[in-house]
Amino acid sequence: MWDEVPDPVPGEGEVLVEVAAGAVNRADILQRQGFYDPPPGASPYPGLECSGRIVALGPGASGWAVGDEVCALLAGGGYAEKVAVPAGQLLPVPEGVDLVRAAALPEVTCTVWSNVFMVSHLRPGETLLVHGGSSGIGTMAIQLAKAVGARVAVTAGTKEKLDRCAELGADILIDYREQDFVAELKAATGGAGADVILDNMGAQYLDRNVRALAVNGRLAIIGMQGGVKGELNIGALLAKRAAISATSLRARPLSEKTAIVAAVREHVWPLIEGGHVRPVVDREIPLPDAAAAHRIVEESGHVGKVLLVRP
């Protein structure tokens, strides 16, 4: 249900954005369930990304003007009419993308670019395994990896989802309900495995992910949908000279988010504006119906992002 609350006031280095659209992320669902509190100082309302127009500049905010169309990475507050955003977390709406669909971009581009490229250093010719290839993050990871010349393997739970991944460029399609992703990946790579794995499952996949890694492979864990505690075979990790990283985006300090957003603007935005990468949107739902949008994401029948559009 809607509540009337005071408009946010942009602080030092912030701008006020009138929201056109936001997007549902699993973190929003966890927050609703009481498992994922906002970081200190963040808005108490859900919503980790939005698109809209700047309506006011706070003191010290530079590089932007009232009326600019933007999309933004948020620590919270996107399920609202207005939200205050640090200027370093703003991105211009890319050419060729409308204002509403731009809301599908900030969280996925920042998550994928920071983990797959800034941390795991995926290179042309390497193999990336993406778990949940049909998710918002998965659909972006496929496209960005293909754009830089990598080979992409994905897991998904239905043929329809795998077909959509193939349309985006995925080379190796694995039905995790029917197939062993370790065996399938090894068979498809001549026994080598994946150079980089982007994992949203956590504990449930930890052992198999290590077995699926190539020598010098990098495992990037970005979620805990499969649990938080797992057993790690350090001997296998040592034998492969492999590395594991685990990151979240929401609680990072402003300086780190600003650096990630700047890298996304430099490297990803030209790919979007050149038509090589696009936001994948499953459907648009009026923001007052956010509960229905949450149910859609919880049921996992969607492909790409579910957007919340202000009426």
N, C-alpha and C positions, 0 to 999 in steps of 0.2 A: 504494500500500500504506500501511497505518497504521503510525505510529511512536509509541511512548510517549515523551512529553516532559514536562518539569515544567509544572505549571499556571502560567499567567501571574499576576503579582502586580500589582494595580492601584497605579499611582503617584499622585502628587499630582494631584488633580482628576479621577481616573479611577474607573470602576466595573468590576467583573468581571461579565461576562454569561455565563450558561450557555446555549449555543447550541441553539436548536430547529431552525433551518434557515438556509441561506445560499443564494446564487445564483451562477450562472456568468456571468462577464463576459469579454469578449474580452481584457481586460487580464490575466486569470488565464492564458489560453492563451499570451499573449506572455511572461508570466513563466515559465511552464513551459518554453517554448522558449529561454529565456535572453536575451530581448530587452527585458525590462521589469523591472529590479530594483526592489525596494521602496525607498522613500525612507529616508534615514538615521534610525535609531531605530525604524523600523516592524518589525512581526513579519515574519520571513522566509517565513512560510507564506502561500499564496494566500487570497483571499477578501476582497472589498471591501465586503461588506454582510452583515448577518445579522439574525435575530430571535431573541428568547429572553427569559430572566428574569434580573434582577439578583440575584446571590448574595453580593456583597460590595461595600462602598464603600471607596475609597481615601481617604487624608487630603485634606481640603479639598473633597471631592466633595459637592455640595449640589443640592437640587431633586429628588432621587430617593431611593427607599427599596428595601431588600432585598425581593424578591418582585414588584416592578413588571415588567409585561410591556412590552418595548420592541423597537424595531428600530433599527439603528445603521449609520451610514456609517463604514467602516473604511479604514485605510491598508494593511491586510493582516491575516491571521490568522483569517479566517472559516471556513476549512476545519478546524475543530477543535471540541472539546467546550466549551471556554471561551475567552474572548477579553477582554482589557482594552481599554476604550474611554474616550476623553475624554468627560466628561459633556456637553460642548457638542455632541457628535456623536450624541447619543441622541434618539430620537423615541418618543413613546408609540404603542403599537399603536392605529391608528384604530378607532373604534367601527364595527362592521359588517364588520371584516376579521379573520379568524382569525390565530392566532399564526404559523403556518407561512407563509401567503401574505403576511404583512407583510414577509417577507424579500425580496419582489420590489420593494419600494418605495424604499428609501433612495437607491441609486445613480441610478435613473432620475429620480426627482423632483428630486433635487439637481442633476443634470446639466441637465435640461430647464429648471427654473426659473431657474437661474443664467445659462444661456446665452440662452435665448429671451426671458426677461422682465427679468432684472436687467442684462444686458449689451446685448441687442438691442432691448429695450423694445417687444415686440410689443403692438400696440394693437387694440381692437375695430374690426372692419371691414377690417383689413389681411389680406394673404395670406401664409401661412407655407408654405414648401416643405420637406418632411421627406424626406431620402434614407434609404432603409431603413425605410419606414413600418411594416413588420411586426415590427421588432426590439423589444426591451424599451424602449429609449429612444423609438423611433418610436411605439409604441402609447401611451406616456404623453404624448408631444408632441401627438399628434392630440387626445387628450381634453382636455388643459389648454388648448390653443389654442381649441378649440370652446367650452369653458366660459367663456372670456373674450370670446367673440363674434368670433373671427377665422375666416377662410376657410382651409381646409387642402388643400394638394396633397401627394401622396406619390408616391414611386417604390418599386417592388418588382418582383421577378423572375418572379412567377407570377400567374395569375388568382386562384388560391385566396388568396394573400396579399393581393392588392388587394381581394378581397371582404371579407376580415376587416378591412382598413383602413376600408372603406366602412361596415361595421357599427359601427365606433367613431366614425364621423362625418366621415371624409375626403370632401371634395367633388370633388376632381380626382384621378383615378387614372391613373398613368402606368407602363406596363410598360417598364422601362429596357432590356430585352433586345430589344424590338421597336420602340420609339418613341424619338424624340429629345425628351428632357425639356424642352429650351429651347423648341423649336417648340410642343410640346403646352401648356406653361405659358403662353406668349405668346398662343396661340389662345384659351385658356380665360379669360384676363384682359383681353381686348381689346387686347393688345399691351403691357400695363403690366409684367408680370413679378411677381416675388415681393418683398414688402417685407422678409421675413426668410427666410433659408435656413439650415437646420440640417443640417450636412454631416459625414458620417463617413468620407468617401472621401479627402479631402485633394488631393494633386497631380493625380490623374487627372481630377478634376472642376473644378479651379480655373478654367480659362478659361471653361468652359460655365456655371459658377455665376455668374461676373461678368456674362456675357451674359444670364443669366436674371433678374438683379436688376432691380428697379424703380428709378426715380430715388429717391435717398435710401435705397436698400436697405441691409440689413445682412447680411453673410455670417458665420455662426458656425461655425468649423471645430472639431470635437471628436474627429476620428479621422484615421488615416493608412492606411486599408485599401487605398487606391489609390496609395500612394507618398508620399514625403516632399519631393520637389523638383518644382516646376512653374514654368511661365512665366506671369508676371502682366502683363496689358495695363494699365498704369497709366493710359494715356489713356482707356480705357473706364471705369475706376474713377472718374477725375476727372470725366468727362462726366456720370456718374450721381450725383456727389457721394455715393458709396457708401463703406461702411466694412467692413473685415474684422477679425474677432477670432479668436483661436485660444487655447483654454484646455484644461487638463487639471484634474482634480479631485483626484487622489490625492496629488500633491506640494504642494498648497497649504498654507500655514501654518495652524495651528490656529485663529487668529483669523478667517481667511477662511472656513474650513469651518463654524465656529460661526455666523457671520453667515448663511451660506447655509442651514444647517439651521434656524435661527430663522425665516428668511423662508419656508421650505417649511412649517414648522409653522403659521405665521400664515396663509398664503395657500392652500396646497394641501390641508392636512388638513381644513379645513371642506368642501372640494369632495368629498373622499373620503367623509367622514362623512355628507354630504348625498346621496350616491348619484350624483353627477354624474361622478365619476372612479373607476376601479377598477384594481387590479393585474391585468394580463393574464399568466396563467401557462400555458405550453405543457404542462409536465409536471413531476412531482415524482419525483426519483430518490434512492435512499438515498446518504448521504454517502460510504460506502465504495466506491460505484461512480462516483466522480467522473470517472474516466477515460472511462467511457461517456458521461457528461454532456458532457464536453469534445468528444467526437466528434460529438455531436448539434449542438452550437453551431458547430463547424467546418464541418459539412456544410450549415448554413444552411437547414435545412428547417423550423425551428421558427417559431412566432409568439409574441411576448412573451418571458417569462423561463423559463429552465430552473432549477428549484430543487433544492437538495441538502438532504435532510431527514435529521436524525440518527435512527438506528434506536432 
